[in-house]
Amino acid sequence: MKMKNASIIILVALVAVVFGLYLVSFQVRETEVAMVTRFGKTVREISEPGFYWQLPKPIEKVHRFDSRNQYLQGRMEEPPTSSGDPIVVTTYAIWKIKQPKLFFNSLKEIKEAKIKLESLLRNSQNEVIGSHSWGEFVNVDPSMNRLAQIEAEIEEAARQEALDEYGIEIVEVGFKQMGVTEQVTKDVFERMKADRKRRTIEILADGKSLADTIKDSANAKRTELLSIVTAEAKAIMGSGDAEAAKYYKELDADPEFAMFLRNIESLKNILKAKSTIVLGADTEPFELLRGIEKAEPK
């Protein structure tokens, strides 16, 4: 009976000790930070893991927060760009608690932190997007795309206020989704078509101008060559006429010699062909053959 009573006493004592330890101690894990409050006022900030002592509740109370990176996704928004065209974006942020005391005093809990951070992210996003043109978000030319720069600007715009006001460190900001409205898509394609049409007209105009230049140059060259050839032809004709005039003058001085030469030329042309012609011996120009001496073999 005595042994049974002793066991009960020991068990009660152990329960009392455990309960007492529970009231005056607490554990902080590696993935946590903690704030200890005394009658609602912060008295300790704990960022290292381990066991710690506290005054019994409700004198002191421990508030634990996850110290790991956390993910926040904003709502889908349609902020206008500097060119007036809205763009559909969903922005995300990766954040963590950097200053537990400031975080607790300003926000108290994670749920409130997400609300404040989402509002801050939306304001920064709208402000930065409003300073960039639509073509910096969507462009067929990769060199004109500024998405990485815009994300960095949004992060920079939100980071300092989040740290100073809420003790939150913003690790990264980016676009989870991005798109355009149907009307903007239509307007953009219309502008692209107009731009391509304008470019086509410019190219055709440049081509016509170049063709006209080449044609004018060719015509000028042709005129120059014709002038040179005509001048050379006239010079040759003049030289020929002068030479012919000299022979005409000589032939006029001796008509019989002129007729003799004409008959020689006619006879030469007739004898070229292999044909038999029967004519009188006195017929011109065969009368010339009578004057040829008979050829004797040597």
C-alpha distance (Angstrom), angle and dihedral (degrees) to the residues before:
residue distance angle dihedral
M1 . . .
K2 3.77 . .
M3 3.84 91.1 .
K4 3.79 90.9 52.2
N5 3.81 91.8 50.8
A6 3.81 90.5 48.6
S7 3.81 91.3 52.2
I8 3.79 91.1 50.9
I9 3.79 91.0 49.2
I10 3.81 91.7 49.7
L11 3.81 91.8 48.3
V12 3.77 92.0 49.3
A13 3.79 89.7 47.8
L14 3.82 91.4 51.6
V15 3.79 91.5 48.7
A16 3.77 89.3 49.5
V17 3.81 91.6 49.5
V18 3.81 92.5 48.2
F19 3.77 91.7 47.2
G20 3.78 89.9 46.7
L21 3.79 91.3 50.9
Y22 3.78 89.2 48.1
L23 3.78 89.7 55.0
V24 3.81 96.5 47.5
S25 3.83 103.6 32.9
F26 3.77 140.2 48.7
Q27 3.79 140.3 179.7
V28 3.82 128.6 -124.8
R29 3.82 114.8 -158.0
E30 3.80 125.9 -145.0
T31 3.81 91.1 -104.4
E32 3.82 93.9 52.1
V33 3.77 144.0 74.6
A34 3.79 121.2 -162.1
M35 3.79 140.6 -154.7
V36 3.81 121.9 -155.7
T37 3.78 115.8 -153.5
R38 3.80 128.2 -168.5
F39 3.74 113.1 -154.2
G40 3.82 88.5 -19.0
K41 3.82 96.4 -49.5
T42 3.80 121.7 110.2
V43 3.79 113.9 -112.8
R44 3.82 104.5 160.9
E45 3.80 138.5 29.2
I46 3.81 114.9 -159.1
S47 3.79 122.5 -169.9
E48 3.83 100.8 156.6
P49 3.84 121.1 84.4
G50 3.84 120.2 -115.6
F51 3.84 144.7 79.0
Y52 3.81 119.4 -50.1
W53 3.80 136.9 -176.8
Q54 3.77 125.9 -121.8
L55 3.74 139.5 174.1
P56 3.80 113.0 -96.3
K57 3.75 119.2 -85.5
P58 2.95 133.4 -65.3
I59 3.81 89.2 28.1
E60 3.79 92.5 62.7
K61 3.75 127.5 18.9
V62 3.84 129.2 -168.1
H63 3.81 120.8 -138.2
R64 3.80 115.1 -165.5
F65 3.83 126.2 -162.1
D66 3.79 132.3 -174.6
S67 3.83 108.1 -107.0
R68 3.81 95.5 -166.4
N69 3.80 125.2 102.5
Q70 3.78 110.8 -78.6
Y71 3.78 130.5 -158.7
L72 3.78 125.4 -129.8
Q73 3.81 123.5 -177.0
G74 3.77 118.3 -164.4
R75 3.75 126.6 -145.4
M76 3.77 123.7 -87.9
E77 3.80 107.0 -89.1
E78 3.82 137.1 -176.7
P79 3.81 104.2 -149.3
P80 3.83 116.0 175.4
T81 3.80 119.9 -114.8
S82 3.80 123.6 -135.9
S83 3.82 89.2 -94.7
G84 3.83 90.1 57.8
D85 3.81 96.6 -110.6
P86 3.83 113.1 122.9
I87 3.77 120.2 -132.5
V88 3.81 124.6 -156.4
V89 3.81 112.1 -127.9
T90 3.79 139.5 165.9
T91 3.78 111.3 -159.1
Y92 3.81 126.6 -159.8
A93 3.79 133.2 -166.1
I94 3.79 134.0 -161.7
W95 3.81 111.2 -149.8
K96 3.78 143.9 162.0
I97 3.78 139.6 -170.5
K98 3.79 109.2 -90.2
Q99 3.82 101.7 167.9
P100 3.85 110.1 31.5
K101 3.81 95.6 -172.0
L102 3.80 94.8 52.2
F103 3.79 90.0 42.1
F104 3.81 92.1 53.1
N105 3.81 95.7 44.1
S106 3.81 93.8 48.6
L107 3.81 102.8 35.0
K108 3.81 109.9 11.1
E109 3.83 94.7 -161.1
I110 3.81 143.9 32.0
K111 3.79 93.8 -111.1
E112 3.79 91.8 59.8
A113 3.81 90.2 44.5
K114 3.80 91.0 57.6
I115 3.80 91.6 50.6
K116 3.81 93.1 50.6
L117 3.78 93.7 42.3
E118 3.81 92.6 49.6
S119 3.81 90.4 52.5
L120 3.80 91.8 47.6
L121 3.79 91.1 48.1
R122 3.81 92.1 49.8
N123 3.82 92.8 50.9
S124 3.80 92.8 48.0
Q125 3.79 91.5 45.5
N126 3.82 94.0 51.1
E127 3.79 92.8 45.5
V128 3.81 94.7 50.7
I129 3.81 96.1 41.0
G130 3.80 89.3 50.5
S131 3.81 89.5 59.8
H132 3.82 94.6 55.3
S133 3.79 130.3 70.0
W134 3.79 123.3 -117.6
G135 3.80 90.9 -112.7
E136 3.81 90.7 63.8
F137 3.81 89.5 64.2
V138 3.82 100.0 40.8
N139 3.79 119.9 25.4
V140 3.80 136.4 142.6
D141 3.79 87.7 -140.9
P142 3.84 108.0 76.2
S143 3.80 91.3 -157.0
M144 3.82 89.5 63.6
N145 3.82 94.1 52.7
R146 3.84 112.6 106.7
L147 3.83 102.1 176.1
A148 3.81 96.1 122.9
Q149 3.80 91.0 47.8
I150 3.82 92.4 48.3
E151 3.82 92.0 49.7
A152 3.81 89.8 50.7
E153 3.82 90.9 50.0
I154 3.81 92.1 51.6
E155 3.81 90.2 49.2
E156 3.80 91.4 49.3
A157 3.82 92.5 47.3
A158 3.84 92.5 53.2
R159 3.82 101.2 34.5
Q160 3.81 102.0 75.0
E161 3.79 96.1 44.3
A162 3.81 91.7 47.3
L163 3.81 90.6 51.9
D164 3.82 97.1 42.7
E165 3.81 97.5 41.7
Y166 3.80 103.8 33.0
G167 3.82 108.1 14.9
I168 3.83 89.4 -116.9
E169 3.79 123.1 140.6
I170 3.81 114.1 -147.9
V171 3.80 106.0 -146.8
E172 3.80 99.8 -179.3
V173 3.80 141.4 -2.9
G174 3.80 126.1 -165.9
F175 3.78 147.1 145.4
K176 3.79 114.2 -89.0
Q177 3.80 92.8 -177.3
M178 3.76 134.0 9.7
G179 3.77 132.4 179.1
V180 3.78 145.2 136.8
T181 3.79 134.1 -109.7
E182 3.79 121.0 -105.6
Q183 3.79 92.7 -110.0
V184 3.79 92.7 49.2
T185 3.80 90.2 48.7
K186 3.79 89.7 52.4
D187 3.80 92.6 47.0
V188 3.78 92.3 47.5
F189 3.79 92.9 50.6
E190 3.80 90.2 48.1
R191 3.80 89.5 52.2
M192 3.80 90.5 47.2
K193 3.82 90.6 50.9
A194 3.80 91.0 48.1
D195 3.79 90.6 47.9
R196 3.82 92.0 49.4
K197 3.80 90.4 47.6
R198 3.79 90.8 50.0
R199 3.79 90.2 47.8
T200 3.83 90.7 49.0
I201 3.80 90.7 52.0
E202 3.80 90.4 49.2
I203 3.81 92.1 49.5
L204 3.81 92.0 47.8
A205 3.80 90.6 47.6
D206 3.80 91.0 49.2
G207 3.82 89.7 48.0
K208 3.80 92.4 49.7
S209 3.78 91.0 47.6
L210 3.80 90.8 50.2
A211 3.82 91.2 46.2
D212 3.81 91.0 50.2
T213 3.78 89.9 49.3
I214 3.81 91.7 50.6
K215 3.82 91.0 45.5
D216 3.80 92.8 49.4
S217 3.78 90.2 47.6
A218 3.82 91.2 49.5
N219 3.81 91.8 48.0
A220 3.78 90.9 48.9
K221 3.80 90.5 49.8
R222 3.82 90.9 46.5
T223 3.81 91.1 51.0
E224 3.78 90.4 47.9
L225 3.83 92.6 49.4
L226 3.80 92.2 45.8
S227 3.79 89.8 51.0
I228 3.79 90.8 50.8
V229 3.84 93.0 46.1
T230 3.81 92.6 45.4
A231 3.78 90.8 50.1
E232 3.81 91.1 48.8
A233 3.85 91.0 46.8
K234 3.78 91.0 50.3
A235 3.78 90.2 48.9
I236 3.83 91.1 50.1
M237 3.81 91.7 45.9
G238 3.78 90.6 48.7
S239 3.78 90.8 49.8
G240 3.82 90.5 47.8
D241 3.78 92.4 47.5
A242 3.80 90.1 49.7
E243 3.81 90.7 49.8
A244 3.80 91.9 46.2
A245 3.77 91.4 48.0
K246 3.75 89.2 55.3
Y247 3.82 91.2 53.8
Y248 3.81 92.1 42.7
K249 3.77 88.2 54.8
E250 3.81 91.4 51.5
L251 3.82 92.2 46.8
D252 3.77 91.8 48.7
A253 3.75 88.2 55.1
D254 3.85 91.7 55.2
P255 3.85 111.6 27.1
E256 3.82 93.8 173.1
F257 3.79 90.7 57.0
A258 3.77 89.3 48.7
M259 3.82 91.2 53.8
F260 3.80 89.9 46.9
L261 3.78 91.2 54.8
R262 3.82 91.0 47.1
N263 3.82 90.8 52.5
I264 3.80 92.1 48.0
E265 3.80 90.2 52.9
S266 3.82 92.3 47.7
L267 3.81 92.1 49.0
K268 3.77 90.2 49.7
N269 3.77 91.9 53.2
I270 3.84 93.2 47.2
L271 3.80 94.8 49.4
K272 3.82 91.3 51.9
A273 3.77 91.9 76.0
K274 3.82 121.6 71.6
S275 3.79 97.3 -123.9
T276 3.81 137.6 122.2
I277 3.77 117.4 -123.1
V278 3.82 124.6 -179.5
L279 3.77 112.4 -155.7
G280 3.72 136.9 147.0
A281 3.77 118.0 -84.5
D282 3.77 90.3 -121.1
T283 3.80 93.2 55.6
E284 3.77 115.5 113.5
P285 2.91 126.4 -80.2
F286 3.83 96.6 11.0
E287 3.81 91.2 67.9
L288 3.79 85.2 79.4
L289 3.80 90.0 68.4
R290 3.79 91.7 64.1
G291 3.74 90.5 67.2
I292 3.78 93.5 57.4
E293 3.79 113.8 102.2
K294 3.73 117.2 -124.8
A295 3.74 110.6 -98.8
E296 3.79 113.3 -121.1
P297 3.79 120.4 -156.1
K298 3.79 112.6 -117.3
